[in-house]
Amino acid sequence: MTTAPSPRPVAARHRPWPWCRQCTGIALDLGSARTRAWMSGRRSILDVPTVTAAGDSATHPIQRGTIVDTPGTARMLNRLLGHRLPRFGSPLLILATPVLGGLAYRAEARTAVEVLRPRTVLTVPTARAVAMAADADLTHPLLVLDIGAHLTEVTLLADGAVTDARHTALGTGDLDGLTPPARITDAVVAMVTAMLDQDRTSQTLDALRRGALLAGGGALQPNVTYALSHRLRAPVRSVPAPHTAAVRGAARLLQAAHAHPSAAGIPGITHPR
């Protein structure tokens, strides 16, 4: 008697959140001043100060785009999200990371988020997450200006991938009577000018002519937006709700990865090393 071979198992199709109860997803943006998270099944974004603990003993585990206290970052994440996770199951996690954070940042971030028991951790450059949140056309070169509390990044995207990036350890949290908004404007203009000077193609110029995309807390300051447009002699468009753009873009990629669990075909996201 011969036995017919067993049919290959068919991968179950994931139902959309929140109806899929077999899996959990987390989109995360670890900022120097604020940490923002979105979880599957929630409509609102969790938004808290990036501190290790409440009260006078609080310290800042992330400073100017660098994780300086990995255990402290893990404690913060556990306090923010640990009690919200299901008892069973492991979440798929997508983390927006500084464009120039590199392997060191991703390694420290991976260690910190292990407290959330993720089954998979994927990372996406903040600039790409911002572009996703803004529904930007990624078939053309795109210039993304992200002015955070303590870090400002200028990134050129081509076909959704980072082709050039600059940053400076300066942000809206540094503004006071001695540091006017013009200092941030000067820094952004200098970074864009350097990109134009060193670009042997026309991508940076094409992106600038189409208009730059502005995100981060700096986009909430009209004088910064106006000054950048005037100095760059190009349109500068603020992303809606610019302070949460990175986590919202990561959430969009998370939903795409949930529908395709291998995430192999989703451009712009990587497994941390």
Solvent accessible surface area in square Angstrom, and as a share of the most:
residue,aa,sasa,rsa
1,M,237,1.06
2,T,132,0.77
3,T,124,0.72
4,A,82,0.64
5,P,124,0.78
6,S,98,0.63
7,P,123,0.77
8,R,217,0.79
9,P,132,0.83
10,V,140,0.80
11,A,90,0.70
12,A,87,0.68
13,R,226,0.83
14,H,65,0.29
15,R,148,0.54
16,P,91,0.57
17,W,29,0.10
18,P,72,0.45
19,W,146,0.51
20,C,14,0.08
21,R,218,0.80
22,Q,169,0.75
23,C,15,0.09
24,T,16,0.09
25,G,0,0.00
26,I,0,0.00
27,A,0,0.00
28,L,0,0.00
29,D,21,0.11
30,L,10,0.05
31,G,22,0.21
32,S,15,0.10
33,A,31,0.24
34,R,88,0.32
35,T,0,0.00
36,R,32,0.12
37,A,0,0.00
38,W,31,0.11
39,M,7,0.03
40,S,20,0.13
41,G,46,0.44
42,R,80,0.29
43,R,245,0.90
44,S,61,0.40
45,I,47,0.24
46,L,18,0.09
47,D,51,0.27
48,V,42,0.24
49,P,64,0.40
50,T,0,0.00
51,V,24,0.14
52,T,9,0.05
53,A,39,0.30
54,A,89,0.69
55,G,58,0.56
56,D,160,0.83
57,S,85,0.55
58,A,35,0.27
59,T,75,0.43
60,H,99,0.44
61,P,0,0.00
62,I,2,0.01
63,Q,95,0.42
64,R,95,0.35
65,G,15,0.14
66,T,74,0.43
67,I,13,0.07
68,V,82,0.47
69,D,44,0.23
70,T,19,0.11
71,P,86,0.54
72,G,0,0.00
73,T,0,0.00
74,A,20,0.15
75,R,135,0.49
76,M,1,0.00
77,L,0,0.00
78,N,73,0.37
79,R,108,0.40
80,L,14,0.07
81,L,0,0.00
82,G,21,0.20
83,H,133,0.59
84,R,92,0.34
85,L,19,0.09
86,P,58,0.36
87,R,207,0.76
88,F,166,0.69
89,G,46,0.44
90,S,42,0.27
91,P,2,0.01
92,L,4,0.02
93,L,0,0.00
94,I,0,0.00
95,L,1,0.00
96,A,2,0.01
97,T,8,0.04
98,P,20,0.12
99,V,24,0.14
100,L,84,0.42
101,G,20,0.20
102,G,31,0.30
103,L,109,0.54
104,A,76,0.59
105,Y,11,0.04
106,R,58,0.21
107,A,42,0.32
108,E,71,0.32
109,A,1,0.00
110,R,80,0.29
111,T,84,0.49
112,A,0,0.00
113,V,0,0.00
114,E,80,0.36
115,V,52,0.30
116,L,0,0.00
117,R,114,0.41
118,P,16,0.10
119,R,102,0.37
120,T,36,0.21
121,V,1,0.01
122,L,3,0.01
123,T,3,0.02
124,V,1,0.00
125,P,35,0.22
126,T,13,0.07
127,A,3,0.02
128,R,13,0.05
129,A,0,0.00
130,V,1,0.01
131,A,0,0.00
132,M,46,0.21
133,A,10,0.08
134,A,13,0.10
135,D,103,0.53
136,A,19,0.15
137,D,83,0.43
138,L,32,0.16
139,T,103,0.60
140,H,75,0.34
141,P,23,0.15
142,L,18,0.09
143,L,0,0.00
144,V,1,0.01
145,L,0,0.00
146,D,24,0.12
147,I,1,0.00
148,G,20,0.20
149,A,30,0.23
150,H,51,0.23
151,L,29,0.14
152,T,1,0.00
153,E,9,0.04
154,V,0,0.00
155,T,1,0.01
156,L,4,0.02
157,L,1,0.00
158,A,12,0.09
159,D,115,0.60
160,G,6,0.05
161,A,56,0.44
162,V,56,0.32
163,T,74,0.43
164,D,38,0.20
165,A,14,0.11
166,R,55,0.20
167,H,89,0.40
168,T,37,0.22
169,A,63,0.49
170,L,12,0.06
171,G,0,0.00
172,T,30,0.17
173,G,51,0.49
174,D,32,0.16
175,L,40,0.20
176,D,91,0.47
177,G,83,0.80
178,L,170,0.84
179,T,15,0.09
180,P,71,0.45
181,P,43,0.27
182,A,56,0.43
183,R,132,0.48
184,I,1,0.00
185,T,3,0.02
186,D,69,0.36
187,A,22,0.17
188,V,0,0.00
189,V,20,0.12
190,A,62,0.48
191,M,20,0.09
192,V,1,0.00
193,T,62,0.36
194,A,30,0.23
195,M,0,0.00
196,L,58,0.29
197,D,112,0.58
198,Q,125,0.56
199,D,37,0.19
200,R,240,0.88
201,T,86,0.50
202,S,62,0.40
203,Q,61,0.27
204,T,2,0.01
205,L,70,0.35
206,D,41,0.21
207,A,0,0.00
208,L,15,0.07
209,R,165,0.60
210,R,128,0.47
211,G,11,0.11
212,A,1,0.01
213,L,1,0.01
214,L,0,0.00
215,A,1,0.01
216,G,10,0.09
217,G,24,0.23
218,G,0,0.00
219,A,12,0.09
220,L,102,0.51
221,Q,50,0.22
222,P,111,0.70
223,N,80,0.41
224,V,1,0.01
225,T,28,0.16
226,Y,160,0.61
227,A,30,0.23
228,L,0,0.00
229,S,36,0.23
230,H,125,0.56
231,R,111,0.41
232,L,17,0.09
233,R,224,0.82
234,A,12,0.09
235,P,79,0.49
236,V,20,0.11
237,R,124,0.45
238,S,43,0.28
239,V,2,0.01
240,P,91,0.57
241,A,49,0.38
242,P,10,0.06
243,H,68,0.31
244,T,15,0.09
245,A,0,0.00
246,A,9,0.07
247,V,0,0.00
248,R,65,0.24
249,G,0,0.00
250,A,0,0.00
251,A,10,0.08
252,R,102,0.37
253,L,3,0.02
254,L,0,0.00
255,Q,88,0.39
256,A,39,0.30
257,A,1,0.00
258,H,7,0.03
259,A,57,0.45
260,H,120,0.53
261,P,74,0.47
262,S,84,0.54
263,A,11,0.09
264,A,93,0.72
265,G,73,0.70
266,I,23,0.12
267,P,85,0.53
268,G,29,0.28
269,I,18,0.09
270,T,75,0.44
271,H,88,0.39
272,P,11,0.07
273,R,188,0.69
